[in-house]
Amino acid sequence: MGELQTTTAPTRSHACQGRATNCDRAKERKACTNCSRSRRKCPGCGLRLSWPRPNDLRRAVVSKSSLPSRSPVAPGLISDARFVHTSNWDIELHHSLTSSVPARNNLPSLSVPMFWNPSKLGALDRDLLEYSSMSLATFGCNNAALGCALVRVALQGQTITAAPVLQALMAFASLHRYGLQSQALELKVAALGSLAKEPRAPSLGVEATLQHAATGMLLCSFEIHQSSSTSGHWPFYLRGVKAVFGACSVKTLHQLGSDVAVLLDWVHYHDVLARFSLLHCRKGGCPDLPPTPTDLFCSQVSNLPPPIFCMLNLLSQVCDAVSSSAIPLDTSGGVGDYKSFLEVLDWRIRSLSIPKVPDDDNRASDDSTLVMQLYQLAILLFLDRCFEDLIDQPVRTQQNIDKAFAILPRLSFCRQQFPIHVIGCEARTDEQRAAVLDVISRTEKMSSSRSLNYCKRILQAVWAQDDLIGAGIQLSPNATRLLQRWGVFEEVLKYAAQPEAGTFRSYRGDVLSQSPPVSHPTLVREEAPYIVIHRADLLRALLSGMGRHGITLRLSSEVKEIDFDKPSIRLSDGEVYGADLILGADGERSRCRGILLGREDPPHSPGDVVYRVSVPTKNIAEGHPAWDLKRRSSVNFWMGPGGHAVSYLIQHDILNMVLVYTEGAGGKVMYGPQRADLEEFRSKIANWDSVLHELINVPGSVCTKWTLFQIHELIQWRHEGGRFVLVGDAAHAILPCLAQGAAQAFEDAGVLGAIFSQPVGRDQIPDALRVFEEVRKPRASDVRHRTLEQKAMFALLDGPGQEERDAGLRAGADYGLFRWLWEYDAAESGREAWEKFLNKTREDGIETRHGI
């Protein structure tokens, strides 16, 4: 029965049926007046069940199946899965990974919130036993058979070794059904207490060995099921289980029947995945697993399908190869032998006999077969990524990636987290990342699914690192002057470079000017220089300043509502924050802007895209055509038909090259950096300077692209209530053609900071915001229009206009625009404007009350 339907029961009693008299006793204990008047005994109305037609409006409840939909996702469509923005944790990780001496043991820890349910539960033990089996982590193993085997082991006699099995089984089921709460913890502690009373492994009998091992595996499953303060204990339980099996005769174990085979398959799966997981743990944080007896996991007694059994063994061999420190790379013969070994391992993985599912099969696909294919591709990708220098097969690797992402939309679910993790790390586009999040979402909707929260958080952290590759930013003196005032400039200079010169070139490479404003002494003063820096390093410096001033961050918090009168905000989790003043600084795709306007106001694309190529300078040797770009700390510009390119050094070892190119309307819209093919980039600059082509040929170069957006100019940034205002890109997002995006946000902060550092009464906050807008809005509008003019000038087609531009640059740069931009002091402008307002109020005889 696919649906449960209930309707209102008829109101006619048994005694009244067949007569014209209706019974009005619809509710219990209510007198039936119709039956009383007819002097009949009313037996009352019992339960009535009926099954109305599907379109019957009397239907009260319709409960649909909880099984996830198996219908495939249409190609190119992205679900409503949400992405987490880059946080300060991602910045710390990026800095650790890209430092000159990466310190593996000092990497920031990834923490996932632990959800606690404080309620006391009274579920029957029998209910928990019936619930537990389908949620255990397995691959190729029949969960029902595993659950039955565990129950049989748990109920096998009233022995001291049987009690902890039952307690651990109920603890895991309680955790899965109700989350982390007191009942689950009490049962777990009881199981540990009972386990401590058991005899030591050498004195265990065969049945006690099974019971001891089952308890350990259930406690291991308890810890990996959901993040908690003891989640890191799972390797200790697995180590104990292997020690128990190691102390027992394997031959005797194999003679005990099918239950042993099911348990050994379960242990085998965890043992292999533990080898993979421990490769990524900090040294010393987890115990090494003891070696596995060669005859413990054998195909003769395993219930796993042969392809899955072979797959686990091959993954184990790959993990052993990755963890081995004895790779013979000292001689050419050793390298060749090891490369041959890897090629054989690669061939064995590719040769697994896995059934094929036709690509054009419109029927519901076989999920188990698709998961096996996905697992095979994940192992191949893991091997290829770990030994890229020895397995040089980039085309085949990309083909495997494409196959994997073609499978994901066809899956109804995927309980196994290994392939999701490995393939998710290869996601470079919005569509690919959405496909990964979609299959995670479909899996989590299953009642038998375990938490994928940690897997999802790791992937989001990986994607953030991908997006931070080569994310350079230029800061002109109008921005660095404010950093100096805020006391964070010294921290910024630890990571920044100060260009000593720069060059304007035509797209063919002809030098037009070698005296650009970035080094002009009348514009760039020592206290406020022009700098280039990686965005992650800039955020790192700003975060350090926040810490000194006691400012705290609340991450992953989506604003749902703004009360402009109080003022206050309500987050998606229901939490409400009140304040004297609210700043809406949530970027070009601002939710706050939409709330202020009372309608959606998404940014629009003028048809421009950005290509960014990050080139490792260590691979640019002396004599290379791009050697001068590496040797000199300079900003370099190329201006050509349809766009312009800029290059400069960041983090001392990355040459950041950016191409802003007009593709026109109708192109693909990309919300954030996505991996692009270097050949695609090359096609945009086909006739450009040969140095650019040589630069992108440097080994290790990575290309990303994304769409540029603008927002419509707003009539007003502030709310009439006077306690809310938009700032930064939420108010005035612009194109990057003048390198003023970050500087304009800094100017907003400079003006606001200068105003509120002076006496401002609570009743004067609306006046302060009005003064802020009067100072900032005209300048931001001018910067916007001059940016568009600069973009058009950079991208001139060959012709009279281009010739006039080039002649002007050869004659000498016009510094008027840059002097107007760079000599501006936002803090001083804010201070003068507020003082002017206060003087005006005094002249008008208005009493001023100070302090917020």
Protein Blocks (a to p, Z undefined) as FASTA:
>chain_A
ZZdcdddddfbdfklgoiabdcfbfbghiacfklmmnopacebjadddddddfklmkbmb
dcddfbdcfbdcdehiacfbdcddddfklmmmmmmmmmmbdcfklgccddddddddfbdc
fbdfklmmmmmmmmpccehiafklmmmmmmmmmmnojafklmmmmmmmmmmmmmmmnopa
fklmmmmmmmmmmmmmpccfklpcfklmmmmmmmmmmmmmmmmmpgcfklmmmmmmmmmm
mmmmmmpcfklmmmnojklmmmmmmmmmmmmmmmmmmmmpcehkaccdddddfklpcfkl
pcbdfklmmmmmmmmmmmmmmmpckbcfkbmklmmmmmmmmmmmmmmmmmpccddddfkl
mbdcdfklmmmmmmmmmmmmmmmmmmmmmmccfklmmmmmmmmmmmmmmpmbdfblklmm
mmmmmpmbfklmmmmmmmmmmmmmpmkbccfklmmmmmmmmmmmmmmgopacdddfklmm
mmmmnopmmmmmmmmccdfbdcdddfkopafbfcdfklgfklmcfklccddddfklmmmm
mmmmmmmnopacdehiacfbdcfklpccddfkopacddfbdcdfebjklfklmmmnopac
ddddehiacddddddfklmcghiaklmmmmpccddddddehiacddddeehiaccddddd
debghiacdedjddddfklmmmmmmmgcfklmmmmmpghiacdddddddddddfbfbdfk
lpaccehjllmgccfklopmmmmmmmmmmmmmmmmmpccdfklmmmmmmmmmmmmmmmmm
mmmmmmmmmmmmmmpccdjklmmmmmmmmnopcfklmmmmmmpcfklmmmmmmmmmmmmm
mmnopacdehZZ
